[in-house]
Amino acid sequence: MTKNLYLWVIPLLPLVGAAINGLFGRRFKNAMVSAVALLFTAVSFGWAAWAVYSVWPGGATAHIETLPFPWITAGSFSAPFGFYLDQLSMIMVLVVTGVGFLIHIYSVGYMSHEGGYYRFFAYLNLFMFFMLTLVLANNYLLMFVGWEGVGLASYLLIGFYFLKDSAANAGKKAFIVNRIGDFAFLIGMFLLIQHFGSLNYDTVFGKIAEAHFSPEVGWGFFTITALCLMFGATGKSAQVPLYVWLPDAMEGPTPVSALIHAATMVTAGIYMIARSHAIFNLAPHALEIVAIIGCLTAIFAATMGLAQTDIKRVLAYSTVSQLGYMFLACGVAAYAAGIFHLMTHAFFKALLFLGAGSVIHAVGGEQDMRRMGGLRTKIPVTFWVVTIATIAIAGIPPFAGFFSKDQILGAVFHSPYGGPVIWAVGVITAGLTSFYMFRLWFMTFFGEYKPDADLGDAHLAPTAHAASAHGADAHGSGHDDGHGHGGVHESPWVMLAPLVILAVLSVAGGWVGIPEFIGGNNKIEHFLAPVMESPAVAGEQPAPAMKVLDPISRPEEKPTNEELLLAGTSVAAAIFGFFFAWLLYYKKPELPDRITSKIHGIYTMVLHKYYVDEGYGAIFVKPLLALSTVVFWRGVDQGVIDGLVNGAGATSKGIGNELRRMQSGNIRSYAAWVAIGGAAVLAYMIWLGVK
C-alpha cells in the first residue's frame, strides 16, 4: 500500500494563494502579489510531481485518498472528499500545474502595468484550485464542484476588464452557455445514482466490470447516460453546438486565453469522457455521436479560422478545431490518443497564445494581423518560439503535434465508429489548420511592418477592428508605458523564459508517443493502458465486451506500409497548407483580395462565422428575452403579482379615504349619520316583521 501522499494539498495550495491575494492583495505591492501567486502554484506543481513519482507506474490500481470526515450523506448515498491518482489524472495534474505555473510566470511581466493586479492573480489561483479539484476528484460529484468552479473562475477572468461591455458580455456568455451543458451533466449523474447508488469511480466502474454488460444495441441506460455526459462535455470543451462562448473569451487578458484554451478548462470535457470510458464503451450509439460531433467541430471551426484577422481569434478557432480532434478520438474509443493530443496541445497552444501576447505587447496592443508584418527581425525570440509552435500544430514531424494527431487519424481510419470518410475529413482539417496557422505566421512576421494600414470595411471581421481600436487586450486598455507608439520591442525575459520552455516541450513532448511503425514503442499508450483497458478495482479483469469495444488495433497488427501511407498523407496535407499560405501571404500577397472578391458571398459568410451567433440570437435569445420581458415581467410580475399587491394597497387606501371623510369632527354630521343608522335598523326590523 502506497503511503499517504496528502493529495488534497495539491489543490489547496492555489486556494490559499487566491485567499491571501484576494483578501489582502490590495495592500500589497505587485512584487508581493506575484511572490504569493507563484510560490503556491510552484509548490503545488512540485507536490504533484512528487506524488506522481511516488506511485509511478501505479499498475492497474488507482491511489485513492479520502478525507476522514463525511461530505454528503443522504440515506444510502454518500459522496466523500476523495482524491484519485491514476495514470490519467497523473497526466492531467502535471499538465495543469506545470503549464499553469508557466502562465503565472508569464503573467508577471504581461500584467505588470495593469490595474487590478492582485485581483487577476487571485482569480488565476482560484482557477487552478477548481481545475485541480476536477482532475483529482474520486467521484463525479466532487468533479462537478471543480467543473462548476472553473466556470465561475473563467467568468471572472474573461470579464476581468469588467468596465468594457464586450468583456462583461463575453464573461456572461461563457457562463450561460456552459450552464446548458452542465444541466445535462447533472441529469447524467442522477441516472448514475439511480442505477448504481453511487458516484464514486471505483464503485461505478467496478459494478460495470463485475456485471459483464454487453454493448447496448438500442438506446438504453448506458446510451442515455453517456449522451448526457457527452452534452455536458460539449459545453465545457466548446463543441458544436455549444462552442460559441470560446471565441468571445478572447476579451480576457492573453494569459487567461492561454490558461483556459490550452491546458485547463476546455480540456475538462475530454478528461470527463476519457474518465467515463467504461460507460461509453457500452454505448456504441453514443460513441458514434461523439465522433460525429468531434469531426464536425474540427472542420467547422477550421474553416472559420481561415478568414479571421484578429491574431487571438485565429487561435481561438484553432482551439475549437483541435478540441474537435480530441472529441473525435474519444468517439472512436481511442481515449489514449485523445489524452495524448490533449497533452501536446497544451504545450503548443499555450505557446501560441503566450507568443501572440508577446507580439501584442511588442506592438502596443494591436491585435489585427493586417497591421503587423516584418516582426521576425524586431522580436526574434518571439518569432522562433511561435515558429516552433506553428510547425507543431501543423502536424509536421518530428514536432509534438504530428505524433498525437497521427495517432488520432490512424485510430479513426481503423475504427468501426470512424472509417475512411471521417478520416478524410480529419486530413482536410489538418491541411486547413496548417494553412491558417502559417497564414498567421506570414502575416505577423514577414513582409513590411504596417502599423497604420488602412484596413477599410470590405474585408473586416465585425469584431477585429473594434478589438484593435479599443484595445481588447491588456496592452491596449489603458496602461501608459510607452509601448503604444514607442517602437516595436522584444518582451522581457520573465515573459520569454516560459515561451522557451514551452517551445522545448512543443518539440519533444510528443516523443513519448512515437509509434512502433517508425521505430518507437508508443510509451504513452502503454502508460495509459491500465486505465483505459482495465476496471478501477484492483484484481478485476476487463469484461470481454469492454475489450471488444476498444477498436484501437495495435500498430504491430497493422500493415506498416498502410501506416506509413496514412501518416504521409497527413504530413502532405500539412505541407500543402504551408505552400498555399506561402503563395497567398508571402509570394503573391495581392491574391487573397482578388480571390475573396470573386467568392464574396462565401467569404462574407465565413468571415461572419456562418452567422451562428446571429442565428442563436434570433432563435433563442430574442424569444427568451421577449418571453421574460412581455410575459414574465410585464404580464406575471407587474400585471399579476404587482397588480395584486398594489391593488390591495390601493383598495385599502380608498377605503381609508372614505372612512377619513366620515370622521369629519362635525356634530351635525355625526347626528345625521346616527339618524340614518337608526332609520336603517328600524327599517330592517319592520321588514323582518312584515316577512
N, C-alpha and C positions, 0 to 999 in steps of 0.2 A: 504494500500500500504506500503510495506516494505521500510524502509529508504534506502538512498543511501549508499551502502557498499564499494564503490570505489574498485570494483573487479580488476580494471586494476593495482592496486598497487601490487597484488599478483605476477604476472609475472614480473612486472617492477623491483622489489627489486633484484632478482637474476641478472637481466641485469645490474643494477648499480654495483653490486659486480663484475661482469665479466668485466665491463668497467674500474673500478678502478684498479683491479689486472692486467688486460691486458695492460693498458697504463702506470701504474706506479709501477707495482709489481716487476719489475727488480731491482728497488732501495730499495724495502722493505726487511726486514728480514722475515724469514719464519713465525715467530710468528705473524707479522703484516698481512701477506698474509692470514694466517689461520683465524685471527680475522675478516678480511673483508669478507671472503667467508662464514664463519659460521654465522656471525651476520646477513647478508642479507638473508641467507637461513632460519635461525631461525625465523626472523621477518616475512618472507613470510609464513612459517608454522603457526605461531601464528595468522597472519591476516586471513589465510584461515580457521583456526579453529573458529575464531570469526565470520567470515562471515557465516559459516555453522550453528553455534549456533544461529545466528540472524534470519535465515529463517527457522529453524527447526520447524516442519517437512516439511513445504512447500506445502503440498497438491498436487493438480494436476497442479498447475500453476508454471512455472519457474520464477525465479527472473532474469530479464534482465536489463542490464545497457548498454547504448550506449553513446559513447563519442560525444560531441556536434559539432564536425566538420566532414565533409564527408571524406570518404577514397577513394572509387572508384565509379564513376558515369559515365555511358555510355548509353545515350538515356534513356530508361525506366528502365534500370538495375542499381541497386545500391547495394553496399556492405559496411556496416558501420564497424567501430571499435566497436563491441558489445561483451559483455561478458554475459554468460549464466550459471546460477547456479540452477540446479535441483538435484534430488536425485542421478542421475547417475554421474553428474560432482562433486557432493559433495564427493562421494567415491573416485573418481579419484584424485581430488585435494588434499585430505588428504593423500592418499597413496603416491602420487608423492612428496609432500613437506615433509611428515613425514619420509618415508623411505629414501628419498633423503638427508634429514638433517642428519640422522644416518650414511649414507655412507660418507658424508662430514666429520663427526667427525672421523670416522674410518680412512679416508684418511690422516688425520693429522699425525697419527702415521705411517701408512703404507708407505707414500711417503716422510717421513722426511729426508731421506738421498739421495733423487733423485735430479738430475739436472732438471731445468725447472719447479721448484715447483710452481712458480707464474703462469706459463702458464697452468699447469694442473688444478689449481683451477679456473682460468679464463674460461677454456673450460667447466669445470664441472658446473659452474654457468650459462654459456651460454646455456648449455644443459637444465638446469632447466627452464630457461626463455622460450625456444621454446616449451618444453613439457607442461608447464602450459598454454601457449597460445593455444596450440592444444586442451586441455581438457576444457578450459573456453570459447572458441570462440562460438559465437551465430550464425555462418554461416559457410558453407563449405569452402568458400574462405579463411577466416581467419584461419580456421582449417588447410587448406593446407599450409599456411605460417608456422605454427608450425610444420606441417608434414615434410615439406622440411627442416626446420631449425634443427630438431632433426637428420635428415640425415646428414646435414653439421657438426653438433657438434659431432655426432658419428664418422664421418670420421676423425675429428681432434683428438678425444680421442683414437680410435682404433689405429691410426697411431702415437700415442704420441712418441714412440721411433722411430722416422722417419729415423734415421740413419741405422736401421735394414731393409733390403729388405723385410723380411717376414711381418713386421708390416706395412710398407708402402703399400705393395701389399694387405694386408688384409683390410686396410682402403679404398683403391680404389675399391676392390671387393665389399665391403658393399655399397659403394656409387653408383656404377654402377648397381648392381642387384636391389637396391631399386628404381633406376630411371625407370626400366622396369615396375614395379608395379605402380609407380607414373604416368606414361603415361596413364594407364588405368583409374586411379582415375580422371585425368583431363578430359578424354572423358566422364566419368560418370557425372562430374559437368557440362560439356557443354550440355549434354542431359537434366539435370535438369533445366538449364537456358532456353533451348528451350521450354520445356514443361510447366514450372511454372513461368518463367520470374524472378526467384529469387533463391538465395542460402541460404536465411535465414531459420533457422529451423522452426520457428513458422509459416512462410508463406507456406513453402513446406508441412509440416505435417498438417497444418490447412486446406489447399486445398484438401489434400488427405482425411482427415476426413469428410469435407463438401460434397465431391463428392460421398462418399459411394461406392467406387470402389469395384468390386468383384475380387477375386483372379484370376490371368490370367491362362487360360487353356493352351495356347500356349506360344510362345516366343515373347511377346510384349514389350512395352516400359519399364514397371517396371522390367521385367526379364533381359533385356539387361542392363539397368542402374544398377541393383543390381549386375550383373556379373562384370561390370566394377569396381564398388566399391569393390567387393569381391577380384578381382585380385589385386587391389591396396593394399588391406589388406594382401594378401599372401606375398607380398614383405616385408612390414614393420613388420609383425608378423611371418615371416620365416616359411611359409607353403610350402608344395610341390606344384610347382617345384622350388620355389624361396628361399628355406631355406639355400642354400649353403653358404651364407655370414656369418651366425651367428656363426658356429663353429670356423671359422677363426678369428672372432672378439676377440678370446681369446688372441690375440697378444697384446692387450691393457693391462694396469695395472689391477690388480684384482678388485679394486673398480669400475673401468669402466665396467667390466664384470657384477658386481652386479647391477650397475645402469641401464645398457642397458637391461640386461636379466631378471631383477626381476620386477621392478615397473614401468618402463617408456617406452622406445622406442618400444619394441616388443609387448607391450600391446596396442599400438595405433590402430592397425588394429582391434583388438577385440572391443575396445571402439567405433571405427567408425561404425562397423556393428551394435553394440547394439544401438548406437545413430540413425542409419538409419533403425531401425526395422520396421517402418511404411512402408517403401519401400519394404523390404524383405518379410514382411507378405503378400504382394500382388504378390509375385513371387515364387510360390511353387517349380518350377524347379531350381531356383537359390538357395533356401534353401537346396534342395536335394544335389546340387553340393557342397555347403559349408559343409554339413555334411559328404559327402564322402571324401572331401579333408582333413577335420579335422581328420577323422578316419584313413585315410592312413598316414597322417603325424604322428599321435600319435604312431602307431605300427611301422612304418618305422624307425623313429628316435630312438625308444626304442631299437630296435634290434641293431642299430649302437652303442648305448651306452654300449652294453654288452661287447664289446671287447676292448674298449679304455683303455689306461693305463695312459694317462695324466689326472690328477685329475680335471683340469678345463674343458677339453674336454668332460669328462663324464657328467659334469654338463651342458655343452652347449647342448649336445644332449638331456639331460633331459629337458632342457628348451623348445627345439623344440617340444618334445613329449607332454609336458604339455600345450603348446600353441595349439597343435592339439586338446587336450581335450576342450579347451575354444572355438575353432572354431567349434568343434562338437556340443557343447552346443548351440551356435548361429544357427547352421544349423538345429537343431530340434526346433528352436524358444524358447529355454529355456534361454533367454537372461539374466535373473536374476541369474541363476545358473552359466553362463559363467562369469559374473562380480564378483560373489561371489568367484569363483575359482581364478579369476584374483587377488583379494584382498589377499586371503590366500597364493597364490603362491608368491606374492610379499614378504610376511613375511618369509616363509621358504626358498625360493630360494635366497633371499638376504642374509639370514643367512648362507646358504650353501656356497655361493661364498665367503663371507667375512670369514667364517670359513676355507675354503680352502686357502684363503690368509693368515690367521693366521698360518696354517700348513706350507705353503711355506715360510713364514717369519721365522718360527721356525727352518726349516731345510736348511736355507741358499739359497733358490731359487730353490730347486729341485721340479719338478712337476710330475715326474714319480712315480706312487704309488708302483712300484716294488722295489724302493729304499727307501721306507718308512717302516712302521710296528713298533709295540710296542710303539706308541706315547701316548697312553692313560695315562700312568703314568708320562710322561715327560711334557705334556701340558694338564693338567686335565680340566681346564676351557673350552678350545677349544674342547676337547673331548666331554664334556657333552652337550655343545650347538649344536655341529654337530650331536650328537646322537638324540637330540630333533628334529632337522630339518629333519634328515633321517627318523625317525618314522612318522613325519608329512607328508612328501612327499609320503611315502609308503601307506598312507591312513589307518592308524590304529587308532581306536578311543581310547581316546576322543580328539586326536590331530586335529588341524585345517584342515589338508588336507582330512581327512575322510569325513567330512560333505559336503564340496564343491564337492568332487569327487563323493560322493554318490548321491548328487542332480543331477549331470550331467548324471550319469549312469541310475538313475531312470527315468529321462526325456527321455533319448534315448530309453529305453525299451518300454515306452508307446507312443512314438511319431509316427505319420504316416510317418515321414521322417527318422526314425531310425529303431526300431524293434529289435527282439532278436539277429539277426546276427551281426549287428553293436554293440549292447550291449555286445555280447560275445567278439568281438574284443577289446572293451574297457576294459573288465575284464582281458583279456590276457595281455593287455598293462599294467594294474595295477600290475599284477604279475611280468612282466618284469621290471617295474620301481622299485618295491621292491627289486628284485634280484640285479640289477646293483648298486642300492644305498647302499644296505648292503654289496655288494662286495667292493665298495669304502670304507665303514666303516671298514670292517675287514682288508683289505689290508693296510689301513693307520694306524689304531690304535692297531691292535692285532699282535701277532707273535713277531718276533725279528726285531729290527731296523737294516737295512742293507743298509747303505748309499753307500757302494762300491760294490753292487751286480753287477755281470757280466750279463748283460741283453741279450747279443747275438743278432742275427739278425732274427732268425727264427720266433719269435712271436712279433716282434716290429713294432708298427704302424709307418708309414713313418714320421710322424711329432713329435711323442712323444720324441724320443731320441734327435732329433735336438732341440726341445724346451728346454729340460733339459740341454743339453750340452752348449747351447749358452745363457741360461738364458732368456727364453721368457718373464719372468715377471720382475717386478721391482727389486726384491731382487736377481736376477741373472744377472742383466745387468749393474753392474758397481759400486755400492756403496760399500765402504770398511769399514764396521763397526764391523768386526769380526764375522759376522753371518755365513760366508761360512763354516768354519770348527771349530768353537769355541764351539761346543756342542749345543744340542737341548735345546731351552729355550721358555718359555711362552711369549706371546705377552704382551706389556704394556696395562694398563687399558684404555688408550684412544682408543685402538682397541677392547678391550674385553667388555667395557660397552655397545656399540651398539649391540654386539652379545647377551648379556644377555637380553636386551630389546626385540630384535627380537625373542629370544627364548620364552619369555613370550607370545608374540603375536602368535608364531607358535603353542603354546598350546591352548591358549584361544581365538585366533582370529576367530576360526570357530564356537564358541558357539552362535554367533548371528544367525546362520542358522540351529540350531538343529530342525529337522523335527518333525511334530506332532506325527508320529507313534512311537517315542521313548520318548514322553513327552515334546517336545519343541513346539514352535509356529512359527518357521522359520521367525524370525523378518526381515531378510534382504530381503526376497522375498516380504514381505508385504511393506517394506520400498520402494522398487523399483517399486512396482505395479503401482503407479500413472504415472510413466514414461513409463513403458513397456506396459501398457494396456490402456492408455488414450492419446488423442492428446495433442499437446503442447499448444493449445489455450484454455484459461480458459473458462469454461462453456459448451464446446462441449462434447458430449458423443461419445464414440468409435463407429466406424462403425461396423455393425454386421459382415461384412466379416472379419474385423480385429480380432474380438473375435474368430471366427471360426478357424482362422489361428494360434491361440495360443494353441498349443497342450499340454501344461502342465496341467495335471489333478491335482487337488488339493489333497493333501495327504489324506484328510478325505474321498475323493471319491474312494480311492484305498483300496483293502483289506490289512489289517495290516499284516497278515501273509505273503502275497506276498512281501510287502515292506521289512519286516524283512529278508526274504529269499534273496532278491536282495542285501541288504546291507551285509548280512552274506557271500554271495558269493564273493563280492569284498574284504571283510576282509580276507576270506580264501585264496584268490589269493595272497594277501599281505603276509600272513603267510607262504604260500608255497615258495614265493620268498625269504623270510628271511631264511627258512630252507635250501634251496639249496645253498644260499650264505654261510651259516654257514658250510654246509657239504663240499663245494668245496674250501673255502678260510680260513677255521679255523680248522675244524676237519681233513680233508684229503687234505692238500694244494698241494699234488702231482697230484691229479686227473685232474685239468684243463689242464696240459700239455699232459696228456695221452689222454684226450678227444679230444683236438684240433689236436693232431697228427692223430687221426682216421678220423676226418672230416676236414682235412687240407684245402681242396678246399673251403668249405663253410666258414670256419673260416677266410681264407685269404680274401675272398670276403667281409665279414662283416668288417674285420679289415681295409680294404681299402675303406670302406663306399660305397660298391657296385659300385665303380669306377664311381660314378656320376660326380664328378669333371672332371675326365679324359674324360668322355663322352661329357660333355658340352664343354670341350676344343676342342675335335675333331670335334664336330658337329657345334658349334657356334663360338668359339674364334678363332681357326686357320683359318677357311674360311674367317671370317671377317678381320683378320689380313692380310691374303693373298689378299683379295679384296682391302683393303685400301692400301696395300703396292704396289702390282703389277698394279692394275687398277687406283686407285685414285691418288696415289703418283707418281709412275714412269710413268704411262700412261697419266693421265689427267694433274696432276700438273707439272711434269717435261717435259713430251712429248708435251702436247698441250699448256698449259699456259706459262710455262718457255720457250718452244720452240718458241712460237710466239714473246714473249718479247725479248729473246736472238737473235732470227732470225732477228727481226727488227734492233736490235743494231748491229749485225754482218753485215747486209746489208748496213746500214748507214756507218759503219766503212770502208767497202770495197769501197763504192762509194767515200768516203772521201780520201782514199788512192790513188785512181786513179786520183782524181782531184788534189791531192797534187803533184803527179808526173808531171801533166801537168804544174803546176806553178813552173817551174824549175829555172826561172831567166835568161835563155839563150836567147839572142836577136834573134839568128838564129832560134832557136826552135820556138819562137813566130811568126817569119816571115813565117816559114813553115806552122804553124797552120793557119795563116791568108790566105796564098795562097791556102791551102786545103779547107778552108771555102769558099773563093771566088769561087774556082772551083766548089764546091758543089752547091752554089747558082746559078752560071751560068748554070750548067748542068740542074738544076731543071727548070730554066726559058726556056731553049731550049726545054726540054721535054714537058712543057706545050704548047709551040708554035707549036711543031710538032703534039701534040694531037689535 
